[in-house]
Amino acid sequence: MSIRLILLAFIIPTLLFSQDEGVEKTPDPKTEPQTKEETPSIRVKAKKETDREFLGDVEGTNIYAGKKNEVIRLDKANANLALGNTRQVYAKVPGITIWENEGSGIQPGIGARGLSPNRNWEFNTRMNGHDIASDSFGYPEAYFNPPLEALEKVEIVRGAGALQYGPQFGGMINYVVKKADPTRPVKVETKTTGGSYNTLNQYSSVSGTVGDWSYFVFYQGRSSDGWRENSQYNIQTGFVNLGYKVSEKLKISLEMAKSTYMSQQAGGLTDEQFRVDPRQSSRTRNWFSAPWNVPAMNIDYEQSPTSRTNVKIFGLYGERNSVGVVSAANVADSIQSRTLEYSPRQIDRDTYRNYGMEARQIFNYDLLDKTHTLSFGGRYFNGNTDRFRNPNGTTGTKFDLRETNLNNLCYDGSRNCRVADLDFSTLNYAGFVENLFRITDALSLTPGVRYEWIRSTASGRVNESMPSATRPFGGMIQPLERVQRQVLYGLGAQYQTTKTTNFYANYSRAFRPVLYSELFAPTATLNEVDPNLKDQSGYNADAGYRGKFGQWIQFDMSVFELRYNNRVGQLPGLLPGQANFQTNVGDSLHRGVEAYIEIDPIVALTDSQPFGSFSFFTSSANVNARYIKWEDPRVLTNPSNAQNFYRVGKLVENAPSQIHRYGVTYHYKNVFSFTYLISYTGAAYADAANTGPFTANGQIGLIPSYTVRDFTFVWNFYENFSLRGGVNNLTNQMYFTRRAGGYPGPGIMPGDGIFYFIGLSAVF
């Protein structure tokens, strides 16, 4: 533990006893509805605006008492929202690890507590409370990230969110889109931002309320040449929300999000290539596209001031399309002397067709002279994925998903056979119940339980060919079906020490099933996947102290422990040139400290700030994530080799032990503000075996520590007009956050260098 965190551990309790704010009594829910504004909570509602808050004890139909959570108010944040800079957005959330594959901000990639940041797949990713990822379990990757300029806030519930939202180890991330202006029929907001490398971003929205109808519509378009060679992109996103107030108790809304983008993939680098020039690219023909369509319906019904129902019906029609050269970074993509053309590119395509529903009910009841809150609900999800791969795409350089013929006949007599042509399905039923017991005015306990029923299927063909004596079905796999049942449980506790501070603790079970869509090579990867992958299970436990004192300090300090059994990881090939192996590498135990504190000394010393005020913050995490059981199923069957490949104590891959972010923000009234941010991330290994020396292809080796600095300002210069700008990676630090085994590499994926941006916004 660093000296900084030790000092904070002494400072905060001292502040507790130096302040006398009393214990806030819980309002009687029988007479005071548990709305977001009236729920007993520690939400920061100071006159001074802040971009970081906490969720209330009860919000909507959900209970958050005793759960570690963070709320990032994007409308108050000093960050490069136009390009979706996650390093700035999550600056005040301790322990967040970020993969920065490229600077487009198209695909999110965050993890926490030593978990993989791969497209948020250890989190349950939602928008306005409903699913937006490609699947719920085996392949829950978030290829869609709503524009940050369109968001009101981002809600993060750590591992304890597993009981309410699903069994992911990381917890839940919810993107909350801005709402219609309730005070006028038409409100227009427009933002235009330009930046380095011919970057142009345009965001416009229209919203309003007319009678019982409300609406919010936005459009965002962004294009850039990218910092690296061959990294241009173009993205367009639209969103429509239409709400109708049927009565004072019943409200219904329909929404539709649509995103389409195309990006050129610069590919990975070897260590030598990165040392010579991180901006270089040896891949000119790699492209990626992911059209995404997410419809949803939301129904809110308030039976009484203390009882309400919420129903969400949602769907997804999306695609994941990539075409390119998937060979290692040290293999050149060259023109063939015989054909005078490039080799055919590999095509990988997924089509997702999902739909589901979640229903939640919450109400208050009296027991033993106290009023308690019960929340329960159910979930139905039906996900379908069609996946195919063909190594015989076109030989061109542009985005092109056409398939070309093979030399050998296929099972159907044609010559257009594929390496894989598969169909997957996931059917999920789940139910949960949580109860907030108010033991005293200050102490509450929240036990909960969740039941999951999951059925996954797979069918189709792999390595298609004509039927023969050795392959009587021509590559067709036997239809597969797997049913899993899982019970999760947890307990949260909270003790309100003052009106605005509390102690909290939580323990929750977590679970991640292996589905067929994960076994059958989900992307253009160079890894081999173990067909005998086992389900992963474990728990999250944390305890901390959070809140604020007056207007000058807010904080959240906690410790955590996470157990991850049968963890899936990547092992290097046993022989030179052999592919990496993806398998259950063992059990890991993650322990650490997460600390956030923000202080405004000027506000602390005086009530008058004629020259503005400064606030200083630190968001730090010390994480010790190690394997307590480590195995390699390829060699454990050989007793003479078993000890050489059973290594307890190895560090978890992609899990830096130190993540520290420091910042200072200056505010002058409501006219001008700026933020200077320093982000430090410690070193990590790229594989579970902790291979130190890098491999020739750049896929395995150490990921060095790095420090990045960002500067952002906002100037409200005239009524409804403002100017926002800044510099990302102010010192032009050359660094990388990831060594990829497949897409979008393989190899080292450099982070972006220095980037300038400036934008003009107006509200009418």
N, C-alpha and C positions, 0 to 999 in steps of 0.2 A: 504494500500500500504506500502511495507517495506521501511526502510530508504535507503536501497541499491538502489531501483528504483528511489526514490526521488533524490538522489545524481546524478544518471545517467541523470535524466531529466535536471539538471542544467549543467552538464559537457558537454553534446553533443552540445547544442546551443552555449556555449562558444567556443567550437572548430570550429563551423561553422564560426564565425566572426573572428577567429584568423587565418583562412586559406584563401588564395586568389587564387583560381584556376579558377575563371571565370565560365561562363555558356557555356556549350558546345552546339553549334548550331547543329540542326538536319540535317544530310546529305540529299541532294536532292535525293529521291528514284528514280527519273527518270534516273539519271546517276549513282547512286550507289545502287546496289541490296541490298535488306534488308535480307542479309544472317545473320547467327548467329554471325559471326565475325564483321559484318559491321553495325548491327542494333544499334541505339542509346540505350544504356543500362547502367546499373551500375554493370555489371559483373566484379568481381574482377579479373584483369589480371595483377597483379603485378608480378615482377620478382620472388618475394618470393612466393613459392607455398602455396596454402591454400586449405583446404578441405571443405570450405563453400563459396557458391557463390549466386548470384541472377540470375534469368532469365532475358533476354533482353526484351526490349519493344515489339519487334516483333521477333519471332523465327519460322522458317518454315512457316506454314499457321496459326499460332496462335498469338493472341495479349495478352501480359501480362502487358502492361503499366497500372499502377494504381492498380495492384493486389498484395496482400501480398503473397510472395512465398519464398521458400528456395531450394537450390540445394546442396546436400551432395555429394562431390567427394570421392567415396570409394577408388579410386586408390591412394588418398592422406591421407586417414584417418588412424589414429592409433586406431585400434579396433580389437576385436576378430571376424574377418570376417568368419573364418572357421566354427564357431558355430552359426553365425548369431546373435550376441549379440545386440539386438535392443537398449538396454540402452546406449551402446557406440555409435552406429551408429547415433542415433537421439539426441546425447548429446547437439549439438549446435542449435537445433530447439526448441525454448521456448514453453512450454505448452503441450508437448507431454506426454500423459499418456500411460503407458505400462502395459499390463497384461502378467505376466510371469507364465504360467501354468506349464511349464517344461523347461529344458535347451536345448532342441534339436534344437531350432530355426526353426522348421518345419513350424509351423503355426504362421503367424504374428498376432499381437494384439495391435494396437495403436489407440488412440483417441486424441482429442484436444478440448480445450475450454469447458470442462465438458461433452463431448460426450462419449458414451460407446466405450471402446477399443475392443469390441468383434469381433475378426478376421477382423479388418478394416472395419466393415460393415457401418460405417458412412462416409467412403471415397469411391470414385470411384477408384478402384484399377486396375492398368494397367501395362503392360509390353511392352516396345517399342511403346507405344501409343494406344494399343488395349486392350480390356477386357480380364481378366483372372479369374474373380470371378464366383461363381456358378450361379448368376443371377444378373440382373441390379437393381432390386428394392426390392421385398419382402424378399428375402433371399440372399443378395449380399455378402455372406461370402467368404473370401479368404482362401481357404484350401491349396493353392499353393503359395510358396514363393521362387522365383529363388535364387540360391546360391549367396551370397553377393560377393564371390570371382570372380564371373563371371560378375559382374556389373561394369559399368563405373561410374554411378551416380544414385542418387535417386532424383527425382523432386517432390516437394510438392507445390501445389497451394491451398491456404486456401479456405474458403467458396465461394469466388468469382468465383472459377472454375466451379460452378454449371451451368453457362450459356453455357460454351463450352463443358463440358463433361457429364453433367447429374445433376439431382437435389439434390444430396446428400448434407447434411448439413456440413459435414467435409471438403469437397473439393475433390481434386484429388491427388493420389500418383501414380507416374510413375516410374517403374524400367527400367532403360536404360542399356541394355546389351552391353558389349564391342563390338567394331567393328573390322573388318578385318584390318590388317596392310597394308596400301596402298603402302609401300615402298619396300616390298620384297615378294617373292612368298611363303615363308614358315616361319612362326614364331611359336615357341613352348614354352608354359609356363606350368610349373608343380609345384604343391605345395603339400607337405605332412605335416600334422599337427597331433600331438598326444597330449593327455591330460588325466586328471584324469578320473577315473571310466572306464578305458579301452576304451577311446574315440580315434577313428582314422578317419581322414578325408583326402581324396585324391581328388585333383582337377587337371585336365589337359585340356589344350586347344591347338588347332592348327588353325592358320589363315594365310591369305595371299591374294595377288592380282596377277593374271596372265592375262595380257591383259585387256579385258573388264570384266573379271569375278573376283569376290571376294568371299571369304568364311570365316566363323568363326564357329568352332565346339568346344564344351566342354563337358566334362563328370565329374560329381562329385559323390562320394560315401562317406557316413559317417555312422558310427555305434558307439554305446556306451551302456554301462550297465545302465547309468543314475545315478544321485545323490541319488534319492530315491529308495527304494525297488520297484521291479516290474515296472521299468520305462525304460527298454531297448528299443532301436529303431534301425532301419536300413532304410536308405534313399538313393535312387539313382536318379540322374537327368541328362538328356542329352539334348543337344540343337544343332540345325544345322541352319545356315543362309547362303543362297546362293544368291548372287547378280549379276545382269547383267546390264552393262551400254549400253543400246540400242543406245543412241546418247548422245551428250553433254547436251541435254535437258531432256531426258527420262531415268529413272532408275527404275528397277524392282527388288524386292527381295522376296524370299520365305523363310519362317522359320518354324521350328517345335520344340516345347518344350515338353518333356515327363518326367514325374516324377512319381515315385512309392515309397511308403514307408509303413512301418508297425511299429507301436509303441505300447508298452504295457502301459496301463493307470493305474497308481498307485491309482487313485481315490482320493476322498476328505477326509478331517479329521474333527473331532470335535475340539472345542477349547481345551479340555482337552488332546486329542491325540496330538495336535500340541505342547502344552506346554511340554508334556513328551518327545516326540521325533518327530520332523517334518519330519524325513526321513522314518518313518514307513509307512506301507501300509497294509490295510486289504483286498485288492482286488488283487487276483493273476490271475483272469480269464478275465480281461477287456482288449480288444484290439481295435485298430483303424487302418484303412487303407484308403488311398485316392489316387488311381491312377488318374493321370491328364494328358491330352493330349491337347495341344493348337497349332493348325496350324494357320498360318497367311500369308497374302500376302500384300506387300506394293508397291505402285506405286507413284513415284514422277515425275511430269512433269512441267518444267519451260518454260512457253510460252514466257516470256521475262524477262529481269533483274528485273522487278518490278511486275511480275505476276506469280503465280505458283499454281498448283493443287496437292493435295494429296488424295489418295484413299487407305483405309485399309479394307481388307476383312479378317475376322477372324472366328474362330470356337472354340468349346470346347467339348470334350468328356471326362467326368470325373465321378468319383464315390465317394461317402462318405459311408464307411462301418464301423460299430461299432458292437461289440458283447460283452456282459458283464452283470454284476449285477448292476442295476441302483437304488437300494435301498439306503436310507440315510446312512451316514457314521457311525451312531450309531446302525445300524442293521448289525449283523454279517453274513457273507457268510459261512455257516457251512454245513457239510455233514448231510443229512437226515438219521435219525435212521431207518426208514422203508425201504429205498432203498439202504442205504449205499453209496449214491452218492450225489453230489451237486445238487441243484435245476437247472432246465434249465435256460440258459442265454437268455437275450433279444437281438434280432437282429434288427438293424435299418440300412436300406440301401436306399441311393439316387443314381439315375443315371441321369446325366445331359447331354443333347444334345442341344447345342446352336450354332447359327451361326448369323453373322451380317455383316454390312458394314457401314463405315463412309466415307463420301466424303467432302473435304474442299477446298475452293478456297480463295485466297487472292490476292489483287491487289491494286495499288496506283493510285490516281487520283488527279487532281489539282482543287482547289476551293479557291477563294479569295486570290490568291497569296501564298497559302500554299498547300503543298502536304499531303494528308491524306491517310489512309489505311483502306480498307474494308475487313473484313473476314466473310465468311458465309459458311454454310454447312448443310448436312442432315445426318440422322442416321436411319438405319433399324436394328432391333434386334428381333430374334425369339428364345425364350428359352423354353425348355421342360424338366420337371422334373418328373421322376417316383419314387415314394416313397412307401416303405412298412415297416411294423413293425410286428414282430412276437415274442411274449414272450416265445416261445417254441423252443429255440435253443438247442444246445447240452449241456451236463452236464460236458464236459471236461474242460481243462485248457488252451489249445492252441488256436490259431486263427482259427476259424472254423465257416463258415457262413451257414452250413447246418441247415435246419428246421426239426423239429420233429412233430409228430402228436398230435392233441388235442383229448380230450375225446368226444366232441360234433361234430355232423355233421355240415358241412358248407353249404353254399348256392348252391355249385355245387355237393353236395353229397360226397365230399371227407372229410378227417379228417385233412387236412393240411391248416386250415384257419388262417388268420392273423388278428391282431388287426386293421391294416390299410393297404390298398392297393389302392393307389391314383395316379392319373395323373394330372399334372399341366402344364399350358402353359402361356407364357407371350409374347405378340406381341407388339412391340413398334416402333412408327414412331416419329421422332423428327427433328426439324429444328432450326437453330440459326443464328443470324446475329449480328456482333459487328463492330463498326466503331471507329477508332482512329482519332479524330479530333485534329490536331496540331494548337491550337489557336495562340500561339506565339512560339518563339524558345524554350521557357522554359515550357510553360503551355500546357497540353493536356487533353482532355476529351474523355472517352470511354463509350458511352452508348451501351446497348445490350439487346436483347430479345431472348427468347427460347420458343418453343411450344412443348409440349409433348402429344402424344396420346398413351394410354396404354389399352390393352385388356388382361384380365386375365381370365382363365377358370379352372375349377376343375371337376373331375369325378372320380368314383371308389367306393370303399366300406370301411366302418368303422365298426369294431366289427362284422365281418362276421358271419352269422348263416344261418340255413335253413329258408326259408320263412315260416311265420306263420301269424296268425290273427293280431298280434300286430306289426310284422315286415314283411309286405308282400313282400318287396324286399330283405330280408335277409341281411340288413345292407347297401344296395346300396344307395348312396346319389344321390339326384336329380342333374343332370348336372348343373353347375353354370357358369355364365358369368358376367363379370363386365367390363365396359368401363369407363375410366377416361380421362379427358382432363385438361391440366394445362398450363397456360401461366406464364413464369418467366421473370423477367426483372431486370436490374441493371444499375448502373452508376459508372464509375471509373474516378478518377482525379489524375494527377501527375504534380508536379512542380519541375523542375530541378534547384536546387540551385547552384550547382557547377558541374564540369565535372563528378564527381563521387558520388554525393549525391543528394537525392531528397525527397520531401514530397509526400505522396501518400494517397489516401482515396478511399473507395469503399463501395457500398451498393448493395446487390444481394439477390433476393428472393430464397428460398429453399423449397423443397417439397419431401415428402416420402410417396408413396402410400402403402396402405395395400393390399397385395395380398393373394390369397387362400393358397399359399405355406407357408405363415406365420401363418395362422389361424389353420391349421391342424397339430399342434404339430410337428415342423420340426425336432426335435432331441429327444433323449432319456431323456426328461426332466421330472421333478416331478412337474412342474408348470401346472396349468390349464390356458387355453388361452380363453380370452373373445371372443365369436363369433361375437360380435358387435364392434370390433375394428374400429376406424375411421382413415382416412388419417391424416398424420402429415404435418404441413406447418409452415412457419416462414421466417426468414431472417438472413443474416450475414451483419454486418457493421464493418469496421475497418478503422483506420487512423494512419499513422506513419511517421517516418523519418529514412532513411536508407542510407547506402553507406560506403565509406572509405575515410580516409585522408592519403595521402602518402602511405608508406608501413607499417605503424606502428599501425594503428587502423582501424577496421571495426565494423559496428554496425547496428542494426535494432531495433528500439523502437516503440511500437505501443500500442494503446488501441483498444478494440473491444466490440461489443455488439451482442449477438446472441439470437434470440427469437425462441422458439420451442413450437408450439401449438399442443395439443392432444398427448403429449409425451407418449410413451409406457413404462411402468415401472412394477416393481414387488411389489405386496403387500402381506403381510403375511396372512395366513389363519385366518378366524374370530374365529375358534374354535380350541382347542388343537388337533393336529394331522392332521388338514386340510391342503391340498396342498396350496402352494403359488399361487397367482392369477396374471396373466399377462394381463394388460388392459391399456386403456388410463387413466393415473392418473392425467392429468392436463396440464397446460401450464407452461413452465419454461423460465426464463430470465437469461442469462449468460453475465456477464460483467467482464472485467479484463484488466490487463496490461501484455504485453509480451515484454521482453527485452533481447537482445543479444548484447554483446560487447566483443571484443577481442583486447588486447593491447600487443604490443611487445616493451617494454621500451628500449631494447638495440638498436634496429633498429631506434627508435625515437631519440636516443642520438648520434649515430655515424653511419657512412656509412660502417665501417669496423667491422666485427665480427669474429676475428681470433679464438675465443673460442666458437663460436656458439651463439645462441640467445634463449631467453625464451619468450613464449607468454602465457598470462593469459586470460582466458575467463570465462564469466558467462552467463548462459542461464536460465532466470527466468520467472516465470509466477505467478501472483496473480489472482485467478479466484473466483468470487462470483456467483455461479450458484444456484438459488433458484426457488422454485415453486411460481408463482404469482397466480396460480389457482390450487387447489388440490381437488380431488374428488375420491370417491370410489363408482362405480356404483352399487355395491351389497347392499348398505345401504342408498343411497341418496333418494330412493323411500319411505323411512320411515322417516317422518318429525321429530319424536322424536329422531332419531339417526343422523340426517343429520349434525348437528353442531359438533358432536363428530368426524366426519370423513371428515370434510372440513377444511383443515389446510393450510392456506397461510403462506409462509415463510419457508417451509421445504427445506433443502438442497437437491440438485439433487444427486441421488445415483451414486457411483463410480466416483465422481467428487471432487478430493482433491483441496483444496483452495490454496495450496502452492506447487509449483514444481520448485525446484532449482537445477541446475547442475553447478558445478565449476570445472575448469580444468587448468592444467599447462602443456605445451608442450615444450620440449627442442629439438632444432635442431642443429646438428653439420654438417655443409655443407650438402652433400648428402650421408653421411656415416652412421650417427646414429641419432635416435630420440626416445623419450619416452613421454608418456602422463599419467598423474595421474588424475583421474576423481572421483569427489565426487557427488553422486546423492541423493538428498533428495526429498521425496514425502510425503505430509501431509496426515492426516487421512481422511477417507471418510466413508460414510455409504453404506451398501450393498443393502438397499431397499429404496423405495420412502417414506415410513413412518418414516424414520430415527430411526429405532429400535436400541436403544443403547445396552441393555443387549443381549448377544448372545443366540441363540436358542440351544437346546440340539443337533441338527443335524449339527450345524456349518454353516448353509446356510444363516442365517440372523444375523446381528450384526455389530459392528464397525470394520473397517479395519484400524488398527493402522498405524501411520506414521513410516517411516523407512529411513535409510541412508545406502547406499551401496557404496563401494570404489573399483575402478578398476585401474589396472596398465598394460600398454602395451608398448612394445619396438619394434623397427625395426633396424636391423644392416645389412647394405649392405657391407659385409666383403670382397667380391672379385668379381670384374667385374659384371657379371650377376647373382651372387648368393647372397641371403639374408636370414637372420634369423629373425623370428618374434615370439614373445612369450609374456607371461604375466600372471597375476593372476586376475581372476574375483572374486568379493566379497572378497576382501583382508582380511577383519576382520572376515569372516565367520558369517556375520549377519544372524540371524534367522528372517524371515519376510514372509509375504504373501501379494499378490496384489489383490486377488479375493476370494470371497465366491460364489461358483457356485451353481445354483439351479438344474442343471442337468449335462449333459456332460461338461467337462471331470471329474466332481466330482461324486455326489454332495458333497458340503462341502468346507472347506478351501483348497485352492490350494497353497502349499508352494512354495516360490521362492528358487532357488538353492543356496546351500552353497558355500564354497570356491572351486575354480576350477583353476588348473594350466594347461597351454598349451604352446607348443613350436612347431614351424614348420620351415621347410626349403623349399625355393622356388628357382627356376632357370628359366631363360629365354634364349632361343637360337634362 
